[in-house]
Amino acid sequence: MQFLDVRTDYAFKKVFGSENSKEILISFLNALIYQDRIHKIKDLVIVDPYNIPMIKGVKDTFVDVKAILDDDTKVIIEMQVLNHQGFEKRILYNAAKNYSIQLNKREDYHLLNPVIALSIVDFEMFKDSNNIISNFKLIEKEQFINYSDDIELIFVELPKFQKELEALENIKDQWIFFMKNAGSLEYIPNNLDQIIKQALENANEANLNKDELEAQHKRKEFISINRLALLKADADGFEKGLERGMEKGLEKGLEKGREEGEKLAKLAIARNLLDVLDNKTIALKTGLSINNIDALRTK
């Protein structure tokens, strides 16, 4: 058997955002969000369910699935494979936007329902913490008095999860293992919960049509190119920073090297996107000017 890597957007939405994904999504959210809470999710509605994607445009490295729970809480589930500047602010912005747009003019504020933003990331965000799951709410910073649960940000950092199949202790472990390792499995393990086995069936490449498989492979290629570009840009920036540091003094050299490294990183990413995106989109993704992109194309 060969399974889709659910860290890519099409596979993620195929498993969790399809018409027949309700029970799978309920299990997933109960395990990651509600495992230690008295009240569990009993029902939900999947917003904007998965459809076969268009293959021509390859623009984003994340996908979200939106669900509305039976208590009207809105949950935004996002899989993010590449770290980028401003990612944390975008998550907060999207959560706040989904919270604020609930009301029409002259409606009372008490009608607002909670919003939970669940982000599964394929990189380390909080390097000072060993926690795989981090939960953020509005609290008083000295006495930790809870202000409101209406906006909640939850992050799952997949690289921090190191358990092998035999060491999985509960349904939460099983779901995180599934998220991280589904694409490398060759069979459906017997010790997984039945609902996760169903998720693997949904991710089985044998159950996908030609358009879905082609879209999935293009997404994996696009993500791989971006990862290589970021790694190369980081290496080039570090080397140039050291060189300048030796010439002008360590403190000024590192600062200059950081700026040079960031510029090189943007240029490296832009070069890899020339055959995939238009100039305007590349400029938005990298922060470079359209003139910079035109110059790269000319070269």
N, C-alpha and C positions, 0 to 999 in steps of 0.2 A: 504494500500500500504506500501511497505518497499523499501527504497532506499539505494544504496551503499553510504558509507562514502567516499566522493571524496578526503579526505585527505590521503587516502591510494593509493599506486602507481597504482595498476591495475585499480581501479575505475577512478582515475584521467586521465589516458591515454585512458580509454574507452570513457570517456565523451569528452575529448579535442583532442585526437589524432586518432580517428577513421576515416575511409574513408568518412563518412557522417557528420563530425564535422566541416567542413569549416565555415559555417555561425555562429555556436556557438562560435568557436574560434575567429572569427573576432569581434563579439560583446564583448566577454570577454576582448580582448586586447584593443579595442577602449575605453572600460569603464575604465580600470585600467591604461592604458598608455597614451591614446590620448584624454581623455575627455576634457582637457583644451587646446587642440591644434586645429589649423585651419584645418590641413590636417588629414583625417581619413583613416584607412585601408579599402580599397575597395576589395582587393583580396589577397590571400596568397596560398602557397603550403605547406602542412604538410609533413615534412620530417620524414621518418621511422614511418609510421602509425602503429597503434595498431594491434597486433596479439594475439591470445589466448596464454597465457603464459605457460611455463613449471612450474610444481608444485614442482619438486624435490628440486631445489636449492633456498634457501631463503637467499639472501646476503645483499641487500641494503635497506636503509630506505628512499630513495628518488627516484624520477623518473623525467625525463625531456621530454618535447615535443618540437620539433624544428619546426619552421615555417620560410619560406622565403616570405617576403612581395612583393608587386608588384613593389616597388622601390629598390628591392634587399637587403633591410635590413634583417638581420638574427635575429630572436628572439628565445631565449632559455627560455622556461617556466619550472620551477622546483617546485615541491611540496616537502617540507622537514618537516618531522614530529618529528625528534629527533635532538637536538642540540649536536654538538660534537666539540672537539678541532680542530681548523683549518678550520672550515666550511666557515668563511668569506674569507679566502685565497683561498679555493677551488673554490668559486664562481668567484672571480677575475681571477684566473688562467684559468678556463674554458672559460670565456669571452675573455680573451687575446688570448688564443689558437685558438678559433674559428675566431678571427679577423686575426691572423697572417697566418693561413693555407689557406687563400683565394688565395694567390699569388703563382704562379709557378715561377721557376727561370727566371730571367731577365724580369719579368713583372713590370710595373710601379706602384709606390705606390698609384697613384691617382685612381687606379682601386679598391682599398679597399672599401668595403661597411660597413656601421655601424652595430654594434652588440649590442643588448639589452638583458641583463640577468634579467628576471623577476622571483623572488623567492617568493613563498608563504610559509610562515613558521608557524608552529603550536606551537610557543614559542616566548617569548619576546627577541628581539635582542638588542634593543637600549632603555635601561631602563630609560635614562635621557630624553627621548622624549615621548610625548603623541601621536605623529603622527602614524596613522595606516599604511600609505604608506610613505616610505622614498626613495628619488631619489638621486643618486650620479653620478656626472660627473667630468671631469677634468676641474678645474677652478683655477685661481690665488687666493691664500688663503687670501690676504689682500684686494684687490680691486675687487675680485670676477669676474675677466675677464674670459670669457669662452675660453678655449683652443681648445676643440674639443667635438663634440657630438658623435664621432664614437664609443666610448665604454660607455655604460650607465648601471648602476646597480640599479634595483628597487626591494625593499623589501616590502612585505605585511605581517604584523604581525597579525594573526587572533585573538589571545587572547585579543588584545586591542579593538576589535570591539564588542561593547556591545548592539547594537541596536536590538530591537525585530522586528518582522515582520510588525507590524502596524506603526513603526516609520521610515521605509525605505523611503528615500527622492528621490533617483534617481537610475539609472541603475547601477552605481558603488556600491552603498549600497546593491542593490539586488544581485550582483555577489559575493560580500564578504560574505553576509548572506548565499548564496548558498554554498560557499566553506566551511563555518564553520558549517552549520546546516543541510545539505542535508541528512546526515545519520540518523538524529533523527526525520525527518518529517514523517508524516503518511498519508499525502495527498498533492496534488499540490495546493498551495494557488492561489486564483483568482487574487490577486493584483500584481503578478509577471509578468514581461515582457514575451511575447510569446516565445522568444528565450530561456529564462531561463526555461520555462515550457518544452520546447523541451529537454533541458539538463537534466531535471529531468526524462523525459521519457527514455532517454538513460541510466540513473542511476537506473531505476526501476529494481529491482531484478527479476521481472517476465519476463523481456526481455533477461535474461542471460541464457546461457547453464550451464550444470552441471560442466564442467571444470572451467569456469569462476567463478562460485560461490565458488567452492572449493578453487581456488587460492586466491580469495578475503578474505575468512575466515582465511586462513593460514597467509596471510599478516597481518590481524588485530591481530591475536594471537601473531605473532612475534613482532610486534610493542608494544603490551601491555606488553610482557615479558621484553623487553628492557627498557620501561618506569619504570616499577616496580624496575628493577635492578638499574637504575640510582637514583631513589628516595631512595632506601635502602642504596646505597653506599654513597650518600650525607649525610644521617642521621648518618651512622656509622662513617664517616670521621669527621663530626662535633663533635660528642661526644668524640672521641679519641683525637681530637685536644684540646678540653677543658681540658681533663684530663692531658695531657702533659703540657699544659699552666700553670696549677696550680702547677705542680712540678718544672718546670724549668724557670718560668717567662712568663708573658703573651706574650711578643713579640716573643721570641724563640719558645714558645709552639704553638702559632698559625701558625708559619711558618712550624714547624715540623708536626703539625696536618694537614695542607693543603697537604703536601707531602704524609702523611699516608692516608689521605682521597682519594687522587687521585689514589694511588696504590690499595686501597680497592675497589674503583669504578671500576677500570679495571678488578680486579679479580672477582667482582660480576657479571659484564657483561659477562666475559669469561665463568663463570660457567653456566649461562643461555643459552649460545650459544653452549655448548658441544654437545647437541643432535641435533643441527641444521647445524653446519658448521664444516669443517675440521680444523686441527690445524693451518695450514698456514694462512687460511683466518681469523681465530680468532686473530692470532698474528698481522696481518695487521690492523684489526679493532680496537684493543685495545692498541697496542704498547708494549704488553708483548712479551717475548721471547718464542720461540717454546718449550724450556725446561720448562718454567713456565706452559704452556698449558699441556704438558705431565704430569707434577706433579699433576695438577688439575684432569686430567683423572684418574691417579693412585689412588688418594684419593677417 
